[in-house]
Amino acid sequence: MKEADERYTPRWIFDTLNLQFDLDPCAPVGGIPYAPVKKYYTEADDGLTKKWNGRVWLNPPFSKPKLFMEKFIDNANGVALVRLSQSQWAKDLWNKADAIVFNDKTLKFIRPDGKAIGIPQVTFLFAFGKQNAEALQNFKEYKVR
C-alpha cells in the first residue's frame, strides 16, 4: 500500500452518520478504533476476494479505488467516502447512488501517527440504501443530492 493511502476517516464523519456498519473492507491492521464497524478486512485479508454482506463502510485506497468502488456499487448497501476521477466507476457511482453529499476541501484525514492531514482534492460521500441515504442528511453544510 502506498503511504498516501494510509489516511483514515475522521471520527466526526462516523459521529455525523450515526450508523453501525457491518463491514469495512479497507481497514488498517487492527481496524480504526472509533469506527462503528462489526467486521473489517485489512490489505493482508484482501477484501476484494471476500464476500461483502450488509452495510459497508468504504474509504478505498486513493491509489487504486476502481475495483473497490465497483464492488461497492454491486453491493448497493452502504456509504463510501471517495474522491472522483474520470472513470466508468465514477460515472456509475454518480448515476446509481441513492444520495450524494459534497465534502469541503478542508476535510482532514487521520494519518497512522494520529496527525490530521488534508488532501488537495474534494471528496464525496455516496450512499446506497434508504437508511444510508437518510444518514447523509445529517451533513448540513451542503444539500444532499
PyMOL commands that set and color helices and strands:
alter all, ss='L'
color gray80, all
select helices_A, chain A and resi 3-5+11-17+47-49+66-75+88-96+130-136
alter helices_A, ss='H'
color red, helices_A
select strands_A, chain A and resi 21-24+37-40+56-58+78-82+99-103+108-110+116-118+123-128
alter strands_A, ss='S'
color yellow, strands_A
deselect
rebuild
show_as cartoon
